[in-house]
Amino acid sequence: MKNFKSGTYIQQSHYRSFQPNLINKGWTLDNMEIQKLLEQANRELGRLDMYSEYIPNNEMTG
């Protein structure tokens, strides 16, 4: 992740545009603290999803 380049600027006529690089490639995490935080976030999202089943109508509009 340290050497990841998000994209490049490309000159097009009278302006420059940003061309992002693809992001679906394998990432390696060498920092265990980040790994622990990601696991904790994943667990909390699961708990939040569980509670959504108890809401009578979470698609309610208006």
All heavy atoms as TSV, in Angstrom:
chain	resi	resn	atom	element	x	y	z
A	1	MET	N	N	0.814	-1.184	0.000
A	1	MET	CA	C	0.000	0.000	0.000
A	1	MET	C	C	0.865	1.258	0.000
A	1	MET	O	O	0.406	2.282	-0.462
A	1	MET	CB	C	-0.907	0.022	1.232
A	1	MET	CG	C	-2.195	-0.722	1.026
A	1	MET	SD	S	-3.175	-0.836	2.523
A	1	MET	CE	C	-4.188	0.593	2.370
A	2	LYS	N	N	2.048	1.151	0.500
A	2	LYS	CA	C	2.895	2.332	0.590
A	2	LYS	C	C	3.253	2.882	-0.786
A	2	LYS	O	O	3.403	4.081	-0.951
A	2	LYS	CB	C	4.181	2.003	1.349
A	2	LYS	CG	C	3.953	1.710	2.810
A	2	LYS	CD	C	5.240	1.337	3.494
A	2	LYS	CE	C	4.973	0.953	4.926
A	2	LYS	NZ	N	6.175	0.531	5.609
A	3	ASN	N	N	3.387	2.015	-1.768
A	3	ASN	CA	C	3.803	2.437	-3.098
A	3	ASN	C	C	2.643	2.551	-4.077
A	3	ASN	O	O	2.860	2.671	-5.270
A	3	ASN	CB	C	4.835	1.456	-3.654
A	3	ASN	CG	C	6.072	1.418	-2.784
A	3	ASN	OD1	O	6.485	2.425	-2.245
A	3	ASN	ND2	N	6.651	0.247	-2.645
A	4	PHE	N	N	1.421	2.534	-3.594
A	4	PHE	CA	C	0.258	2.592	-4.471
A	4	PHE	C	C	0.109	3.983	-5.076
A	4	PHE	O	O	0.154	4.984	-4.382
A	4	PHE	CB	C	-1.022	2.227	-3.708
A	4	PHE	CG	C	-2.260	2.319	-4.555
A	4	PHE	CD1	C	-2.482	1.395	-5.549
A	4	PHE	CD2	C	-3.178	3.329	-4.361
A	4	PHE	CE1	C	-3.615	1.473	-6.345
A	4	PHE	CE2	C	-4.318	3.420	-5.142
A	4	PHE	CZ	C	-4.536	2.481	-6.139
A	5	LYS	N	N	-0.050	4.023	-6.384
A	5	LYS	CA	C	-0.278	5.275	-7.085
A	5	LYS	C	C	-1.728	5.261	-7.560
A	5	LYS	O	O	-2.137	4.395	-8.325
A	5	LYS	CB	C	0.684	5.396	-8.267
A	5	LYS	CG	C	0.622	6.721	-8.951
A	5	LYS	CD	C	1.695	6.816	-10.023
A	5	LYS	CE	C	1.594	8.174	-10.702
A	5	LYS	NZ	N	2.552	8.277	-11.795
A	6	SER	N	N	-2.526	6.214	-7.097
A	6	SER	CA	C	-3.963	6.196	-7.360
A	6	SER	C	C	-4.315	6.496	-8.805
A	6	SER	O	O	-5.407	6.158	-9.251
A	6	SER	CB	C	-4.680	7.184	-6.434
A	6	SER	OG	O	-4.204	8.479	-6.657
A	7	GLY	N	N	-3.446	7.105	-9.556
A	7	GLY	CA	C	-3.734	7.398	-10.961
A	7	GLY	C	C	-2.765	8.432	-11.506
A	7	GLY	O	O	-1.786	8.791	-10.868
A	8	THR	N	N	-3.061	8.901	-12.706
A	8	THR	CA	C	-2.210	9.895	-13.357
A	8	THR	C	C	-3.076	10.963	-14.017
A	8	THR	O	O	-4.240	10.733	-14.327
A	8	THR	CB	C	-1.330	9.250	-14.446
A	8	THR	OG1	O	-2.181	8.581	-15.379
A	8	THR	CG2	C	-0.348	8.262	-13.879
A	9	TYR	N	N	-2.477	12.117	-14.220
A	9	TYR	CA	C	-3.144	13.183	-14.958
A	9	TYR	C	C	-2.788	13.063	-16.430
A	9	TYR	O	O	-1.638	12.822	-16.778
A	9	TYR	CB	C	-2.727	14.553	-14.421
A	9	TYR	CG	C	-3.367	14.894	-13.106
A	9	TYR	CD1	C	-2.692	14.718	-11.915
A	9	TYR	CD2	C	-4.667	15.380	-13.063
A	9	TYR	CE1	C	-3.284	15.011	-10.706
A	9	TYR	CE2	C	-5.275	15.682	-11.857
A	9	TYR	CZ	C	-4.578	15.498	-10.690
A	9	TYR	OH	O	-5.177	15.793	-9.507
A	10	ILE	N	N	-3.777	13.235	-17.290
A	10	ILE	CA	C	-3.590	13.111	-18.733
A	10	ILE	C	C	-3.996	14.431	-19.384
A	10	ILE	O	O	-5.068	14.970	-19.101
A	10	ILE	CB	C	-4.451	11.965	-19.294
A	10	ILE	CG1	C	-4.051	10.640	-18.664
A	10	ILE	CG2	C	-4.331	11.892	-20.805
A	10	ILE	CD1	C	-4.970	9.502	-19.020
A	11	GLN	N	N	-3.125	14.934	-20.236
A	11	GLN	CA	C	-3.439	16.164	-20.958
A	11	GLN	C	C	-4.397	15.835	-22.098
A	11	GLN	O	O	-4.137	14.965	-22.915
A	11	GLN	CB	C	-2.150	16.780	-21.519
A	11	GLN	CG	C	-2.338	18.139	-22.142
A	11	GLN	CD	C	-2.706	19.192	-21.113
A	11	GLN	OE1	O	-2.192	19.186	-20.000
A	11	GLN	NE2	N	-3.597	20.096	-21.485
A	12	GLN	N	N	-5.528	16.523	-22.124
A	12	GLN	CA	C	-6.530	16.303	-23.169
A	12	GLN	C	C	-6.948	17.662	-23.708
A	12	GLN	O	O	-7.668	18.403	-23.041
A	12	GLN	CB	C	-7.742	15.564	-22.614
A	12	GLN	CG	C	-7.423	14.184	-22.115
A	12	GLN	CD	C	-8.665	13.458	-21.630
A	12	GLN	OE1	O	-9.743	14.001	-21.574
A	12	GLN	NE2	N	-8.485	12.200	-21.280
A	13	SER	N	N	-6.513	17.977	-24.886
A	13	SER	CA	C	-6.832	19.267	-25.502
A	13	SER	C	C	-6.389	20.417	-24.608
A	13	SER	O	O	-5.214	20.588	-24.351
A	13	SER	CB	C	-8.334	19.383	-25.750
A	13	SER	OG	O	-8.676	19.074	-27.038
A	14	HIS	N	N	-7.376	21.149	-24.091
A	14	HIS	CA	C	-7.083	22.337	-23.287
A	14	HIS	C	C	-7.208	22.090	-21.791
A	14	HIS	O	O	-7.225	23.029	-21.005
A	14	HIS	CB	C	-8.037	23.470	-23.691
A	14	HIS	CG	C	-7.942	23.826	-25.143
A	14	HIS	ND1	N	-6.835	24.439	-25.692
A	14	HIS	CD2	C	-8.807	23.623	-26.155
A	14	HIS	CE1	C	-7.026	24.609	-26.974
A	14	HIS	NE2	N	-8.224	24.122	-27.289
A	15	TYR	N	N	-7.354	20.859	-21.385
A	15	TYR	CA	C	-7.509	20.573	-19.961
A	15	TYR	C	C	-6.798	19.275	-19.616
A	15	TYR	O	O	-6.444	18.491	-20.488
A	15	TYR	CB	C	-8.990	20.484	-19.573
A	15	TYR	CG	C	-9.741	19.371	-20.250
A	15	TYR	CD1	C	-9.838	18.117	-19.643
A	15	TYR	CD2	C	-10.352	19.557	-21.479
A	15	TYR	CE1	C	-10.513	17.088	-20.251
A	15	TYR	CE2	C	-11.026	18.526	-22.095
A	15	TYR	CZ	C	-11.113	17.294	-21.485
A	15	TYR	OH	O	-11.782	16.262	-22.091
A	16	ARG	N	N	-6.602	19.065	-18.324
A	16	ARG	CA	C	-6.032	17.799	-17.832
A	16	ARG	C	C	-7.117	17.042	-17.100
A	16	ARG	O	O	-7.936	17.621	-16.398
A	16	ARG	CB	C	-4.876	18.063	-16.862
A	16	ARG	CG	C	-3.645	18.542	-17.530
A	16	ARG	CD	C	-2.486	18.798	-16.602
A	16	ARG	NE	N	-2.719	18.506	-15.199
A	16	ARG	CZ	C	-1.767	18.220	-14.340
A	16	ARG	NH1	N	-0.520	18.189	-14.720
A	16	ARG	NH2	N	-2.045	17.981	-13.089
A	17	SER	N	N	-7.118	15.747	-17.266
A	17	SER	CA	C	-8.074	14.918	-16.528
A	17	SER	C	C	-7.308	13.875	-15.722
A	17	SER	O	O	-6.181	13.531	-16.039
A	17	SER	CB	C	-9.065	14.245	-17.471
A	17	SER	OG	O	-8.403	13.306	-18.289
A	18	PHE	N	N	-7.954	13.398	-14.680
A	18	PHE	CA	C	-7.339	12.395	-13.814
A	18	PHE	C	C	-7.822	11.021	-14.241
A	18	PHE	O	O	-9.023	10.765	-14.315
A	18	PHE	CB	C	-7.716	12.645	-12.353
A	18	PHE	CG	C	-7.084	11.673	-11.408
A	18	PHE	CD1	C	-5.747	11.771	-11.082
A	18	PHE	CD2	C	-7.836	10.659	-10.862
A	18	PHE	CE1	C	-5.166	10.870	-10.201
A	18	PHE	CE2	C	-7.261	9.752	-9.984
A	18	PHE	CZ	C	-5.922	9.861	-9.656
A	19	GLN	N	N	-6.915	10.123	-14.543
A	19	GLN	CA	C	-7.233	8.754	-14.926
A	19	GLN	C	C	-6.856	7.836	-13.762
A	19	GLN	O	O	-5.682	7.597	-13.508
A	19	GLN	CB	C	-6.450	8.351	-16.178
A	19	GLN	CG	C	-6.712	6.960	-16.663
A	19	GLN	CD	C	-8.134	6.803	-17.180
A	19	GLN	OE1	O	-8.665	7.670	-17.845
A	19	GLN	NE2	N	-8.750	5.697	-16.866
A	20	PRO	N	N	-7.861	7.330	-12.999
A	20	PRO	CA	C	-7.535	6.485	-11.847
A	20	PRO	C	C	-7.030	5.106	-12.277
A	20	PRO	O	O	-7.419	4.585	-13.325
A	20	PRO	CB	C	-8.865	6.370	-11.103
A	20	PRO	CG	C	-9.900	6.633	-12.132
A	20	PRO	CD	C	-9.293	7.542	-13.153
A	21	ASN	N	N	-6.162	4.538	-11.477
A	21	ASN	CA	C	-5.696	3.170	-11.699
A	21	ASN	C	C	-6.719	2.184	-11.143
A	21	ASN	O	O	-7.510	2.525	-10.262
A	21	ASN	CB	C	-4.352	2.937	-11.007
A	21	ASN	CG	C	-3.237	3.692	-11.692
A	21	ASN	OD1	O	-3.290	3.978	-12.871
A	21	ASN	ND2	N	-2.220	4.034	-10.928
A	22	LEU	N	N	-6.702	0.970	-11.641
A	22	LEU	CA	C	-7.584	-0.070	-11.119
A	22	LEU	C	C	-7.226	-0.368	-9.669
A	22	LEU	O	O	-6.054	-0.366	-9.297
A	22	LEU	CB	C	-7.460	-1.339	-11.945
A	22	LEU	CG	C	-7.923	-1.231	-13.391
A	22	LEU	CD1	C	-7.633	-2.538	-14.131
A	22	LEU	CD2	C	-9.394	-0.900	-13.462
A	23	ILE	N	N	-8.245	-0.635	-8.858
A	23	ILE	CA	C	-7.965	-0.912	-7.446
A	23	ILE	C	C	-8.256	-2.356	-7.066
A	23	ILE	O	O	-8.011	-2.748	-5.952
A	23	ILE	CB	C	-8.756	0.031	-6.519
A	23	ILE	CG1	C	-10.255	-0.093	-6.753
A	23	ILE	CG2	C	-8.292	1.454	-6.679
A	23	ILE	CD1	C	-11.105	0.633	-5.744
A	24	ASN	N	N	-8.821	-3.150	-7.973
A	24	ASN	CA	C	-9.096	-4.536	-7.596
A	24	ASN	C	C	-7.879	-5.407	-7.885
A	24	ASN	O	O	-7.839	-6.162	-8.816
A	24	ASN	CB	C	-10.352	-5.112	-8.239
A	24	ASN	CG	C	-10.780	-4.428	-9.493
A	24	ASN	OD1	O	-10.519	-3.273	-9.669
A	24	ASN	ND2	N	-11.439	-5.129	-10.372
A	25	LYS	N	N	-6.902	-5.232	-7.046
A	25	LYS	CA	C	-5.725	-6.090	-7.064
A	25	LYS	C	C	-5.411	-6.475	-5.630
A	25	LYS	O	O	-5.898	-5.850	-4.694
A	25	LYS	CB	C	-4.537	-5.407	-7.733
A	25	LYS	CG	C	-4.145	-4.077	-7.151
A	25	LYS	CD	C	-2.985	-3.510	-7.934
A	25	LYS	CE	C	-2.764	-2.059	-7.597
A	25	LYS	NZ	N	-1.677	-1.488	-8.351
A	26	GLY	N	N	-4.640	-7.481	-5.475
A	26	GLY	CA	C	-4.349	-7.976	-4.136
A	26	GLY	C	C	-3.586	-6.973	-3.283
A	26	GLY	O	O	-2.646	-6.339	-3.742
A	27	TRP	N	N	-4.033	-6.800	-2.057
A	27	TRP	CA	C	-3.362	-5.923	-1.108
A	27	TRP	C	C	-2.732	-6.781	-0.015
A	27	TRP	O	O	-3.292	-7.780	0.397
A	27	TRP	CB	C	-4.364	-4.977	-0.444
A	27	TRP	CG	C	-4.970	-3.998	-1.382
A	27	TRP	CD1	C	-6.146	-4.144	-2.049
A	27	TRP	CD2	C	-4.439	-2.746	-1.786
A	27	TRP	NE1	N	-6.382	-3.054	-2.833
A	27	TRP	CE2	C	-5.349	-2.174	-2.683
A	27	TRP	CE3	C	-3.290	-2.045	-1.458
A	27	TRP	CZ2	C	-5.134	-0.935	-3.256
A	27	TRP	CZ3	C	-3.085	-0.813	-2.039
A	27	TRP	CH2	C	-3.998	-0.266	-2.923
A	28	THR	N	N	-1.593	-6.377	0.425
A	28	THR	CA	C	-0.968	-7.050	1.556
A	28	THR	C	C	-0.902	-6.058	2.712
A	28	THR	O	O	-0.491	-4.913	2.539
A	28	THR	CB	C	0.454	-7.531	1.214
A	28	THR	OG1	O	1.220	-6.417	0.776
A	28	THR	CG2	C	0.426	-8.593	0.125
A	29	LEU	N	N	-1.361	-6.517	3.846
A	29	LEU	CA	C	-1.322	-5.686	5.048
A	29	LEU	C	C	-0.181	-6.174	5.924
A	29	LEU	O	O	-0.188	-7.309	6.392
A	29	LEU	CB	C	-2.646	-5.785	5.814
A	29	LEU	CG	C	-3.857	-5.182	5.123
A	29	LEU	CD1	C	-5.119	-5.453	5.921
A	29	LEU	CD2	C	-3.666	-3.693	4.955
A	30	ASP	N	N	0.779	-5.327	6.118
A	30	ASP	CA	C	1.903	-5.711	6.963
A	30	ASP	C	C	1.792	-5.104	8.358
A	30	ASP	O	O	2.639	-5.337	9.203
A	30	ASP	CB	C	3.233	-5.313	6.320
A	30	ASP	CG	C	3.275	-3.850	5.917
A	30	ASP	OD1	O	2.273	-3.147	6.111
A	30	ASP	OD2	O	4.315	-3.422	5.387
A	31	ASN	N	N	0.726	-4.348	8.594
A	31	ASN	CA	C	0.515	-3.727	9.894
A	31	ASN	C	C	-0.623	-4.464	10.603
A	31	ASN	O	O	-1.778	-4.365	10.195
A	31	ASN	CB	C	0.180	-2.247	9.713
A	31	ASN	CG	C	0.078	-1.503	11.014
A	31	ASN	OD1	O	-0.187	-2.083	12.063
A	31	ASN	ND2	N	0.267	-0.199	10.956
A	32	MET	N	N	-0.314	-5.199	11.643
A	32	MET	CA	C	-1.317	-6.002	12.339
A	32	MET	C	C	-2.359	-5.132	13.035
A	32	MET	O	O	-3.492	-5.557	13.215
A	32	MET	CB	C	-0.650	-6.946	13.341
A	32	MET	CG	C	0.101	-8.094	12.682
A	32	MET	SD	S	-0.885	-9.012	11.475
A	32	MET	CE	C	-2.113	-9.737	12.525
A	33	GLU	N	N	-2.013	-3.925	13.416
A	33	GLU	CA	C	-2.989	-3.034	14.050
A	33	GLU	C	C	-4.107	-2.680	13.067
A	33	GLU	O	O	-5.283	-2.671	13.436
A	33	GLU	CB	C	-2.305	-1.761	14.555
A	33	GLU	CG	C	-3.224	-0.833	15.310
A	33	GLU	CD	C	-3.808	-1.439	16.578
A	33	GLU	OE1	O	-3.170	-2.320	17.183
A	33	GLU	OE2	O	-4.917	-1.017	16.961
A	34	ILE	N	N	-3.754	-2.436	11.813
A	34	ILE	CA	C	-4.782	-2.166	10.791
A	34	ILE	C	C	-5.646	-3.404	10.593
A	34	ILE	O	O	-6.867	-3.304	10.473
A	34	ILE	CB	C	-4.128	-1.732	9.467
A	34	ILE	CG1	C	-3.479	-0.360	9.629
A	34	ILE	CG2	C	-5.156	-1.697	8.339
A	34	ILE	CD1	C	-2.715	0.119	8.424
A	35	GLN	N	N	-5.033	-4.571	10.563
A	35	GLN	CA	C	-5.794	-5.815	10.407
A	35	GLN	C	C	-6.792	-5.985	11.553
A	35	GLN	O	O	-7.943	-6.343	11.333
A	35	GLN	CB	C	-4.838	-7.007	10.342
A	35	GLN	CG	C	-5.511	-8.339	10.131
A	35	GLN	CD	C	-6.177	-8.459	8.775
A	35	GLN	OE1	O	-5.742	-7.864	7.798
A	35	GLN	NE2	N	-7.255	-9.216	8.730
A	36	LYS	N	N	-6.362	-5.717	12.769
A	36	LYS	CA	C	-7.257	-5.828	13.929
A	36	LYS	C	C	-8.415	-4.848	13.828
A	36	LYS	O	O	-9.558	-5.182	14.122
A	36	LYS	CB	C	-6.485	-5.594	15.224
A	36	LYS	CG	C	-5.555	-6.712	15.594
A	36	LYS	CD	C	-4.788	-6.365	16.855
A	36	LYS	CE	C	-3.747	-7.407	17.170
A	36	LYS	NZ	N	-2.969	-7.051	18.363
A	37	LEU	N	N	-8.131	-3.616	13.397
A	37	LEU	CA	C	-9.189	-2.609	13.255
A	37	LEU	C	C	-10.180	-2.997	12.159
A	37	LEU	O	O	-11.392	-2.805	12.312
A	37	LEU	CB	C	-8.574	-1.243	12.961
A	37	LEU	CG	C	-7.817	-0.594	14.114
A	37	LEU	CD1	C	-7.073	0.652	13.626
A	37	LEU	CD2	C	-8.764	-0.251	15.254
A	38	LEU	N	N	-9.701	-3.561	11.065
A	38	LEU	CA	C	-10.595	-4.009	9.999
A	38	LEU	C	C	-11.487	-5.151	10.471
A	38	LEU	O	O	-12.679	-5.201	10.149
A	38	LEU	CB	C	-9.787	-4.438	8.769
A	38	LEU	CG	C	-9.150	-3.317	7.960
A	38	LEU	CD1	C	-8.212	-3.900	6.905
A	38	LEU	CD2	C	-10.205	-2.447	7.317
A	39	GLU	N	N	-10.937	-6.072	11.242
A	39	GLU	CA	C	-11.729	-7.175	11.781
A	39	GLU	C	C	-12.790	-6.667	12.740
A	39	GLU	O	O	-13.936	-7.117	12.718
A	39	GLU	CB	C	-10.816	-8.180	12.479
A	39	GLU	CG	C	-9.937	-8.955	11.526
A	39	GLU	CD	C	-8.886	-9.800	12.236
A	39	GLU	OE1	O	-8.867	-9.811	13.487
A	39	GLU	OE2	O	-8.095	-10.440	11.539
A	40	GLN	N	N	-12.421	-5.693	13.583
A	40	GLN	CA	C	-13.378	-5.117	14.514
A	40	GLN	C	C	-14.497	-4.393	13.762
A	40	GLN	O	O	-15.675	-4.529	14.099
A	40	GLN	CB	C	-12.676	-4.148	15.461
A	40	GLN	CG	C	-13.609	-3.518	16.475
A	40	GLN	CD	C	-12.889	-2.515	17.360
A	40	GLN	OE1	O	-11.699	-2.273	17.211
A	40	GLN	NE2	N	-13.618	-1.935	18.285
A	41	ALA	N	N	-14.151	-3.642	12.730
A	41	ALA	CA	C	-15.163	-2.941	11.931
A	41	ALA	C	C	-16.099	-3.934	11.263
A	41	ALA	O	O	-17.317	-3.717	11.209
A	41	ALA	CB	C	-14.482	-2.059	10.885
A	42	ASN	N	N	-15.566	-5.028	10.772
A	42	ASN	CA	C	-16.386	-6.057	10.129
A	42	ASN	C	C	-17.370	-6.661	11.130
A	42	ASN	O	O	-18.549	-6.869	10.814
A	42	ASN	CB	C	-15.492	-7.129	9.525
A	42	ASN	CG	C	-16.259	-8.068	8.645
A	42	ASN	OD1	O	-17.192	-7.669	7.949
A	42	ASN	ND2	N	-15.862	-9.335	8.654
A	43	ARG	N	N	-16.922	-6.937	12.344
A	43	ARG	CA	C	-17.814	-7.469	13.377
A	43	ARG	C	C	-18.915	-6.474	13.716
A	43	ARG	O	O	-20.085	-6.838	13.850
A	43	ARG	CB	C	-17.027	-7.831	14.639
A	43	ARG	CG	C	-16.274	-9.137	14.543
A	43	ARG	CD	C	-15.752	-9.591	15.896
A	43	ARG	NE	N	-14.960	-8.586	16.595
A	43	ARG	CZ	C	-13.647	-8.397	16.420
A	43	ARG	NH1	N	-12.987	-9.160	15.580
A	43	ARG	NH2	N	-13.003	-7.471	17.101
A	44	GLU	N	N	-18.558	-5.200	13.858
A	44	GLU	CA	C	-19.546	-4.181	14.194
A	44	GLU	C	C	-20.570	-4.013	13.073
A	44	GLU	O	O	-21.758	-3.798	13.348
A	44	GLU	CB	C	-18.861	-2.850	14.511
A	44	GLU	CG	C	-17.978	-2.891	15.741
A	44	GLU	CD	C	-18.756	-3.226	17.020
A	44	GLU	OE1	O	-19.923	-2.832	17.147
A	44	GLU	OE2	O	-18.180	-3.885	17.895
A	45	LEU	N	N	-20.142	-4.100	11.829
A	45	LEU	CA	C	-21.094	-4.028	10.714
A	45	LEU	C	C	-22.048	-5.215	10.742
A	45	LEU	O	O	-23.239	-5.078	10.445
A	45	LEU	CB	C	-20.351	-3.987	9.375
A	45	LEU	CG	C	-19.690	-2.661	9.034
A	45	LEU	CD1	C	-18.816	-2.809	7.794
A	45	LEU	CD2	C	-20.726	-1.576	8.828
A	46	GLY	N	N	-21.550	-6.375	11.110
A	46	GLY	CA	C	-22.414	-7.543	11.258
A	46	GLY	C	C	-23.444	-7.350	12.348
A	46	GLY	O	O	-24.617	-7.708	12.189
A	47	ARG	N	N	-23.025	-6.779	13.462
A	47	ARG	CA	C	-23.968	-6.512	14.553
A	47	ARG	C	C	-25.019	-5.495	14.123
A	47	ARG	O	O	-26.202	-5.633	14.431
A	47	ARG	CB	C	-23.223	-5.997	15.786
A	47	ARG	CG	C	-22.352	-7.061	16.447
A	47	ARG	CD	C	-21.621	-6.526	17.631
A	47	ARG	NE	N	-22.588	-6.156	18.678
A	47	ARG	CZ	C	-22.324	-5.309	19.658
A	47	ARG	NH1	N	-21.153	-4.715	19.720
A	47	ARG	NH2	N	-23.229	-5.041	20.566
A	48	LEU	N	N	-24.600	-4.468	13.411
A	48	LEU	CA	C	-25.533	-3.463	12.930
A	48	LEU	C	C	-26.553	-4.087	11.971
A	48	LEU	O	O	-27.741	-3.788	12.037
A	48	LEU	CB	C	-24.770	-2.333	12.231
A	48	LEU	CG	C	-25.577	-1.152	11.738
A	48	LEU	CD1	C	-26.278	-0.459	12.901
A	48	LEU	CD2	C	-24.666	-0.176	11.011
A	49	ASP	N	N	-26.095	-4.962	11.119
A	49	ASP	CA	C	-26.994	-5.660	10.194
A	49	ASP	C	C	-27.984	-6.520	10.962
A	49	ASP	O	O	-29.165	-6.590	10.606
A	49	ASP	CB	C	-26.179	-6.513	9.220
A	49	ASP	CG	C	-27.060	-7.193	8.200
A	49	ASP	OD1	O	-27.840	-6.488	7.535
A	49	ASP	OD2	O	-26.965	-8.425	8.077
A	50	MET	N	N	-27.543	-7.153	12.035
A	50	MET	CA	C	-28.430	-7.983	12.847
A	50	MET	C	C	-29.558	-7.137	13.436
A	50	MET	O	O	-30.719	-7.538	13.422
A	50	MET	CB	C	-27.640	-8.649	13.974
A	50	MET	CG	C	-28.484	-9.496	14.900
A	50	MET	SD	S	-27.587	-10.026	16.367
A	50	MET	CE	C	-27.449	-8.497	17.263
A	51	TYR	N	N	-29.236	-5.949	13.935
A	51	TYR	CA	C	-30.257	-5.094	14.540
A	51	TYR	C	C	-31.257	-4.576	13.508
A	51	TYR	O	O	-32.386	-4.250	13.851
A	51	TYR	CB	C	-29.620	-3.930	15.290
A	51	TYR	CG	C	-29.015	-4.346	16.606
A	51	TYR	CD1	C	-27.657	-4.248	16.826
A	51	TYR	CD2	C	-29.813	-4.854	17.623
A	51	TYR	CE1	C	-27.104	-4.639	18.037
A	51	TYR	CE2	C	-29.271	-5.249	18.832
A	51	TYR	CZ	C	-27.916	-5.134	19.035
A	51	TYR	OH	O	-27.371	-5.527	20.220
A	52	SER	N	N	-30.868	-4.497	12.256
A	52	SER	CA	C	-31.792	-3.989	11.239
A	52	SER	C	C	-32.988	-4.923	11.052
A	52	SER	O	O	-34.035	-4.490	10.574
A	52	SER	CB	C	-31.067	-3.790	9.908
A	52	SER	OG	O	-30.726	-5.033	9.329
A	53	GLU	N	N	-32.842	-6.185	11.434
A	53	GLU	CA	C	-33.959	-7.129	11.319
A	53	GLU	C	C	-35.053	-6.824	12.333
A	53	GLU	O	O	-36.206	-7.212	12.152
A	53	GLU	CB	C	-33.464	-8.556	11.501
A	53	GLU	CG	C	-32.528	-8.999	10.390
A	53	GLU	CD	C	-31.995	-10.394	10.609
A	53	GLU	OE1	O	-32.499	-11.105	11.515
A	53	GLU	OE2	O	-31.069	-10.781	9.871
A	54	TYR	N	N	-34.746	-6.114	13.412
A	54	TYR	CA	C	-35.728	-5.805	14.445
A	54	TYR	C	C	-36.520	-4.528	14.159
A	54	TYR	O	O	-37.472	-4.231	14.859
A	54	TYR	CB	C	-35.046	-5.682	15.810
A	54	TYR	CG	C	-34.420	-6.980	16.244
A	54	TYR	CD1	C	-33.054	-7.136	16.297
A	54	TYR	CD2	C	-35.225	-8.065	16.606
A	54	TYR	CE1	C	-32.486	-8.333	16.696
A	54	TYR	CE2	C	-34.662	-9.268	16.997
A	54	TYR	CZ	C	-33.300	-9.390	17.040
A	54	TYR	OH	O	-32.740	-10.579	17.436
A	55	ILE	N	N	-36.118	-3.784	13.150
A	55	ILE	CA	C	-36.834	-2.566	12.790
A	55	ILE	C	C	-38.040	-2.975	11.937
A	55	ILE	O	O	-37.888	-3.683	10.943
A	55	ILE	CB	C	-35.915	-1.604	12.012
A	55	ILE	CG1	C	-34.747	-1.182	12.893
A	55	ILE	CG2	C	-36.703	-0.383	11.523
A	55	ILE	CD1	C	-33.691	-0.379	12.178
A	56	PRO	N	N	-39.254	-2.532	12.314
A	56	PRO	CA	C	-40.448	-2.996	11.622
A	56	PRO	C	C	-40.445	-2.692	10.116
A	56	PRO	O	O	-40.773	-3.564	9.332
A	56	PRO	CB	C	-41.590	-2.239	12.302
A	56	PRO	CG	C	-41.025	-1.694	13.542
A	56	PRO	CD	C	-39.546	-1.626	13.397
A	57	ASN	N	N	-40.105	-1.472	9.710
A	57	ASN	CA	C	-40.131	-1.133	8.296
A	57	ASN	C	C	-38.985	-0.175	7.991
A	57	ASN	O	O	-39.162	1.035	8.015
A	57	ASN	CB	C	-41.487	-0.507	7.937
A	57	ASN	CG	C	-41.631	-0.266	6.440
A	57	ASN	OD1	O	-40.746	-0.594	5.686
A	57	ASN	ND2	N	-42.740	0.301	6.050
A	58	ASN	N	N	-37.843	-0.723	7.658
A	58	ASN	CA	C	-36.704	0.134	7.395
A	58	ASN	C	C	-36.705	0.674	5.970
A	58	ASN	O	O	-35.830	1.398	5.572
A	58	ASN	CB	C	-35.374	-0.554	7.719
A	58	ASN	CG	C	-35.178	-1.817	6.930
A	58	ASN	OD1	O	-35.999	-2.164	6.098
A	58	ASN	ND2	N	-34.073	-2.493	7.167
A	59	GLU	N	N	-37.710	0.341	5.171
A	59	GLU	CA	C	-37.872	0.874	3.825
A	59	GLU	C	C	-38.906	1.991	3.791
A	59	GLU	O	O	-39.320	2.435	2.734
A	59	GLU	CB	C	-38.290	-0.237	2.850
A	59	GLU	CG	C	-37.302	-1.386	2.751
A	59	GLU	CD	C	-35.990	-0.961	2.101
A	59	GLU	OE1	O	-36.041	-0.092	1.208
A	59	GLU	OE2	O	-34.939	-1.498	2.485
A	60	MET	N	N	-39.339	2.434	4.969
A	60	MET	CA	C	-40.393	3.431	5.065
A	60	MET	C	C	-39.961	4.753	4.425
A	60	MET	O	O	-38.851	5.212	4.638
A	60	MET	CB	C	-40.740	3.667	6.528
A	60	MET	CG	C	-42.012	4.419	6.731
A	60	MET	SD	S	-42.555	4.341	8.445
A	60	MET	CE	C	-41.497	5.563	9.180
A	61	THR	N	N	-40.832	5.340	3.608
A	61	THR	CA	C	-40.532	6.615	2.972
A	61	THR	C	C	-41.488	7.674	3.501
A	61	THR	O	O	-42.577	7.374	3.966
A	61	THR	CB	C	-40.684	6.523	1.442
A	61	THR	OG1	O	-42.020	6.116	1.134
A	61	THR	CG2	C	-39.707	5.529	0.861
A	62	GLY	N	N	-41.075	8.904	3.353
A	62	GLY	CA	C	-41.953	10.010	3.700
A	62	GLY	C	C	-41.663	10.561	4.976
A	62	GLY	O	O	-41.549	11.095	5.840
